[in-house]
Amino acid sequence: MPSLTRRRFLQATAAFAATSALALGDDTILREPNHPRLVRIELALARWPAALDGFTIAQLSDFHYDEYFSAAPLRAAIGIVNQVHPDLVVLTGDFVTVPVLAGFRHIKKHAAGVIDPCTALLAQLSPRLGMFAVLGNHDVDSDPGRIIATLRSHGIATLRNASMPIEDRGARFWLTGVDSVMEGKPDINSTLRGIPPNEPIVLLAHEPDFADKAALHSVDLQLSGHSHGGQIWLPGIGAPWLPEFARKYPRGLYTVGPLTLYTNFGLGTIRLPMRLNCPPEVTLFTLRAAK
C-alpha cells in the first residue's frame, strides 16, 4: 500500500470537502425546497364541539410565488392536499415577494403581479368547505387590494380583521383572521367582536409572535407562518436569521397560556432559493373534542 503523504492527504481532504459541498448544494437547492412533506397533527381543544370531532384543516403558507423556484413545491403541495381531502384549507399569507430595497411604490405594486398564476394554482384545491386566507407582510406591502380581489375571484375569502362562522354537522366554530403585524393594522378586538361567548375560535395570523396578544383573548388555536421555519436550520444552533415577529415561536407547535399555536414551515423561499433541515410543509390538523 502506498504511503499517505501530507500532499496526498491534503488533496484527498480538499476533494472530499468539494464533493460534500456539491452534495449539500444539490440537497439545499434542488431537492429539499421542492419536496414538501405532509405533517399530520392531532389537537384536542377544550371548547371544540363533540359534533365536529375529527374535523380537518389543511394549512399552506408563505408561497412567495415565482415560476422558477416556488411553483414546483406549490404544485406538489396541491397534490398532497387533494389526496387527504380536508374539510377546510387555510392560507396564512405571503403569496408574493417585495424585492429587497424596493424603495419606490410602483416597484412594490408590481410585485403583486404574480398573484394571478399563484391563485390559478391554488384554485385547483378542492376542500369540502372552502378556502380562506390572511395577508402576509409582503402582501400588504405590495398591492393588497389586487391580491384580495384575485383571491376572491377564485373563491378564496380573505379575513382581514374579520371573522366568520363555519357551520357543519349541526355545530359551529369561528374562523378569524388578523391583518399583518409588520405592515398592516391588526385589530384583535375588532376581529373577535360579535362572537358569542364559549364558541371555539381558530385564528389565522401571519406572524406567529402575535400569539402573545391572541392568548389574552378567547382564541383556542392560532395558525401562522412567516418564519419559513428558519429556512436554514443548523443542528445545535438553529436559524442563523429569523424575521421580526417570528423569533419567539419560529417553528412547530407551542402552548401560549390557554392558546395552542402552530407555526408552519411554509412552501416558498425568500432571498435565497435554499432550505436546510427545514423542508417545505403541508400541515393537516385533525381537531378533537377534549375528553
C-alpha positions as CSV (number, residue, x, y, z in Angstrom):
1,M,0.0,0.0,0.0
2,P,1.5,3.4,-1.0
3,S,2.2,5.8,1.9
4,L,-0.2,8.7,2.5
5,T,2.0,11.8,2.1
6,R,1.0,15.1,3.5
7,R,0.3,16.4,0.0
8,R,-1.9,13.4,-0.9
9,F,-3.8,13.8,2.4
10,L,-4.5,17.5,1.7
11,Q,-5.6,16.7,-1.8
12,A,-7.9,14.0,-0.6
13,T,-9.3,16.3,2.1
14,A,-10.0,19.0,-0.4
15,A,-11.6,16.6,-2.8
16,F,-13.9,15.3,0.0
17,A,-14.8,18.8,1.0
18,A,-15.7,19.8,-2.6
19,T,-17.8,16.7,-3.1
20,S,-19.6,17.3,0.2
21,A,-20.3,20.9,-0.7
22,L,-21.7,19.9,-4.1
23,A,-23.9,17.3,-2.4
24,L,-25.1,19.8,0.2
25,G,-25.8,22.3,-2.5
26,D,-27.8,19.8,-4.5
27,D,-29.8,18.9,-1.4
28,T,-30.4,22.5,-0.2
29,I,-31.2,24.0,-3.7
30,L,-32.6,21.2,-5.8
31,R,-34.1,18.6,-3.5
32,E,-35.3,19.9,-0.2
33,P,-37.0,23.1,-1.4
34,N,-39.1,21.2,-4.0
35,H,-40.4,18.3,-1.9
36,P,-42.9,19.4,0.7
37,R,-43.7,17.0,3.5
38,L,-47.1,16.3,5.0
39,V,-47.2,16.9,8.7
40,R,-50.2,15.5,10.5
41,I,-51.1,17.0,13.9
42,E,-54.0,15.9,16.1
43,L,-55.1,18.5,18.6
44,A,-57.7,18.2,21.4
45,L,-59.2,21.6,22.2
46,A,-61.2,22.2,25.4
47,R,-64.0,24.1,23.6
48,W,-64.2,22.1,20.4
49,P,-67.7,20.7,19.8
50,A,-68.1,16.9,20.0
51,A,-70.1,17.0,16.8
52,L,-67.0,18.3,15.0
53,D,-64.7,15.7,16.4
54,G,-62.3,14.8,13.6
55,F,-62.7,18.0,11.6
56,T,-59.6,18.6,9.4
57,I,-57.9,21.8,8.3
58,A,-55.0,21.9,5.9
59,Q,-52.6,24.8,6.2
60,L,-50.4,26.2,3.5
61,S,-48.2,29.3,4.0
62,D,-45.5,31.6,2.6
63,F,-45.8,30.8,-1.1
64,H,-43.5,33.7,-2.3
65,Y,-44.6,32.7,-5.8
66,D,-42.3,32.7,-8.7
67,E,-42.2,30.4,-11.7
68,Y,-38.7,29.2,-11.2
69,F,-38.4,28.2,-7.6
70,S,-41.7,28.2,-5.7
71,A,-44.1,26.9,-8.4
72,A,-42.8,23.3,-8.0
73,P,-43.3,22.9,-4.3
74,L,-46.7,24.6,-4.6
75,R,-47.8,22.1,-7.3
76,A,-46.6,19.2,-5.1
77,A,-48.4,20.6,-2.1
78,I,-51.7,20.9,-4.1
79,G,-51.4,17.2,-4.9
80,I,-50.8,16.3,-1.3
81,V,-53.8,18.3,0.0
82,N,-56.2,16.9,-2.6
83,Q,-55.2,13.4,-1.6
84,V,-56.0,13.9,2.1
85,H,-59.4,15.6,1.4
86,P,-59.5,18.2,4.2
87,D,-62.7,19.8,5.4
88,L,-61.1,23.3,5.1
89,V,-57.9,24.9,3.6
90,V,-56.3,27.9,5.2
91,L,-53.6,30.1,3.6
92,T,-51.6,32.1,6.0
93,G,-50.1,34.7,3.8
94,D,-47.1,36.0,1.8
95,F,-48.3,35.0,-1.6
96,V,-45.9,37.4,-3.2
97,T,-42.4,38.9,-2.5
98,V,-41.5,42.5,-2.3
99,P,-37.9,42.9,-3.6
100,V,-35.0,44.0,-1.4
101,L,-34.5,47.8,-1.4
102,A,-37.8,48.3,-3.2
103,G,-38.0,52.0,-2.3
104,F,-40.5,53.0,-5.0
105,R,-44.2,52.3,-4.6
106,H,-44.6,51.2,-8.2
107,I,-41.9,48.5,-7.7
108,K,-43.8,47.2,-4.7
109,K,-47.1,47.2,-6.5
110,H,-45.5,45.4,-9.5
111,A,-44.5,42.5,-7.1
112,A,-48.2,41.7,-6.7
113,G,-48.5,40.6,-10.4
114,V,-47.5,37.0,-9.5
115,I,-50.8,36.6,-7.5
116,D,-52.5,35.7,-10.8
117,P,-50.6,32.4,-11.5
118,C,-50.3,31.7,-7.8
119,T,-54.0,31.8,-7.3
120,A,-54.7,29.9,-10.5
121,L,-52.8,27.0,-9.0
122,L,-54.4,27.4,-5.6
123,A,-57.8,27.2,-7.3
124,Q,-57.0,23.5,-8.0
125,L,-57.5,22.7,-4.3
126,S,-60.9,21.2,-3.5
127,P,-61.6,21.2,0.2
128,R,-65.2,20.3,1.3
129,L,-66.0,23.7,3.0
130,G,-63.8,26.1,1.1
131,M,-60.6,28.1,1.4
132,F,-59.7,31.2,3.5
133,A,-56.7,33.4,3.6
134,V,-54.9,36.1,5.5
135,L,-52.4,38.5,4.1
136,G,-48.7,38.4,5.0
137,N,-46.3,41.4,5.4
138,H,-45.2,41.1,1.7
139,D,-48.8,41.1,0.5
140,V,-49.7,44.2,2.5
141,D,-46.5,46.0,1.4
142,S,-47.2,45.4,-2.3
143,D,-50.8,45.7,-3.6
144,P,-53.2,44.2,-1.0
145,G,-56.3,45.3,-2.9
146,R,-55.3,43.4,-6.0
147,I,-54.3,40.3,-4.0
148,I,-57.6,40.2,-2.2
149,A,-59.6,40.7,-5.4
150,T,-57.7,38.0,-7.2
151,L,-58.1,35.5,-4.4
152,R,-61.8,36.4,-4.2
153,S,-62.3,35.8,-7.9
154,H,-61.2,32.2,-7.4
155,G,-63.4,31.6,-4.4
156,I,-60.8,32.3,-1.7
157,A,-62.1,34.7,1.0
158,T,-59.6,36.9,2.8
159,L,-60.1,37.6,6.5
160,R,-58.5,41.0,7.4
161,N,-59.5,41.7,10.9
162,A,-62.7,39.7,10.3
163,S,-64.4,36.6,11.4
164,M,-67.0,34.2,10.0
165,P,-68.8,31.1,11.4
166,I,-68.0,27.7,9.9
167,E,-71.1,25.5,10.4
168,D,-71.1,21.8,9.9
169,R,-72.8,18.7,11.4
170,G,-75.1,20.9,13.5
171,A,-72.3,22.7,15.2
172,R,-70.0,25.6,14.5
173,F,-66.7,27.4,15.2
174,W,-65.4,30.8,14.2
175,L,-62.6,31.2,11.7
176,T,-61.0,34.6,12.2
177,G,-58.0,36.4,10.7
178,V,-56.0,39.5,11.5
179,D,-54.0,41.9,9.3
180,S,-50.2,41.6,9.1
181,V,-48.4,42.7,12.2
182,M,-45.4,44.1,10.3
183,E,-47.1,46.0,7.5
184,G,-50.8,46.2,8.4
185,K,-53.1,47.2,11.2
186,P,-54.0,44.1,13.2
187,D,-57.1,44.6,15.4
188,I,-57.9,41.6,17.5
189,N,-60.7,43.3,19.3
190,S,-62.5,44.2,16.1
191,T,-61.8,40.7,14.7
192,L,-63.5,38.9,17.6
193,R,-66.3,41.4,18.1
194,G,-69.7,39.7,17.9
195,I,-68.6,36.2,18.5
196,P,-70.8,34.6,21.2
197,P,-69.0,33.5,24.4
198,N,-67.8,29.9,24.7
199,E,-67.8,29.3,21.0
200,P,-64.4,28.0,19.7
201,I,-62.2,30.3,17.7
202,V,-59.4,29.4,15.2
203,L,-57.3,32.5,14.4
204,L,-55.2,33.0,11.2
205,A,-52.3,35.4,11.9
206,H,-49.3,35.5,9.5
207,E,-46.8,36.4,12.2
208,P,-46.6,33.7,15.0
209,D,-45.4,36.0,17.8
210,F,-48.8,37.7,17.7
211,A,-49.8,34.7,19.8
212,D,-48.8,36.7,22.9
213,K,-51.7,39.1,22.2
214,A,-54.1,36.5,21.0
215,A,-53.6,34.5,24.2
216,L,-55.2,37.4,26.1
217,H,-58.4,36.7,24.3
218,S,-60.7,33.7,23.9
219,V,-58.7,32.2,21.0
220,D,-58.3,28.4,21.0
221,L,-55.9,27.8,18.1
222,Q,-53.7,30.2,16.1
223,L,-52.2,29.1,12.8
224,S,-49.2,31.1,11.5
225,G,-46.3,31.1,9.1
226,H,-43.9,34.0,8.3
227,S,-40.7,32.3,9.5
228,H,-40.3,29.6,6.9
229,G,-39.2,27.5,9.9
230,G,-35.9,29.4,9.7
231,Q,-35.3,28.2,6.1
232,I,-31.8,27.3,7.1
233,W,-31.7,25.3,10.4
234,L,-28.3,24.3,11.8
235,P,-28.1,21.5,14.3
236,G,-27.4,22.7,17.8
237,I,-27.6,26.3,16.6
238,G,-31.0,26.9,15.0
239,A,-31.7,29.5,12.3
240,P,-28.9,32.0,11.5
241,W,-31.6,34.6,10.9
242,L,-35.3,34.9,11.7
243,P,-37.7,37.7,10.7
244,E,-39.2,40.1,13.3
245,F,-42.3,38.7,14.9
246,A,-41.2,35.1,14.3
247,R,-38.3,34.9,16.7
248,K,-40.1,33.7,19.8
249,Y,-42.2,31.0,18.1
250,P,-40.3,30.2,14.8
251,R,-41.5,26.6,14.0
252,G,-43.8,23.9,15.1
253,L,-46.3,23.6,18.0
254,Y,-46.4,25.8,21.1
255,T,-48.7,26.4,24.1
256,V,-49.1,30.1,24.9
257,G,-51.2,30.3,28.0
258,P,-54.6,28.8,27.1
259,L,-53.8,29.2,23.4
260,T,-52.4,26.5,21.0
261,L,-50.1,27.9,18.3
262,Y,-48.7,26.2,15.2
263,T,-46.0,27.9,13.0
264,N,-45.9,26.3,9.6
265,F,-42.6,26.0,7.7
266,G,-44.0,27.5,4.5
267,L,-43.7,26.4,0.9
268,G,-41.6,29.0,-0.8
269,T,-38.2,30.6,-0.1
270,I,-37.0,34.2,0.1
271,R,-33.8,35.9,-0.9
272,L,-32.0,32.6,-1.5
273,P,-33.8,29.5,-3.0
274,M,-32.4,27.3,-0.3
275,R,-33.6,25.2,2.6
276,L,-31.6,23.1,5.0
277,N,-33.1,20.9,7.7
278,C,-36.3,22.8,7.0
279,P,-38.4,21.2,4.3
280,P,-41.5,22.9,2.9
281,E,-44.6,21.8,4.6
282,V,-48.3,21.0,4.3
283,T,-49.9,20.7,7.7
284,L,-53.0,18.7,8.3
285,F,-54.8,19.3,11.6
286,T,-57.3,16.9,13.0
287,L,-59.3,18.7,15.7
288,R,-60.7,16.7,18.6
289,A,-63.1,17.5,21.4
290,A,-61.1,17.2,24.7
291,K,-62.4,14.4,26.9
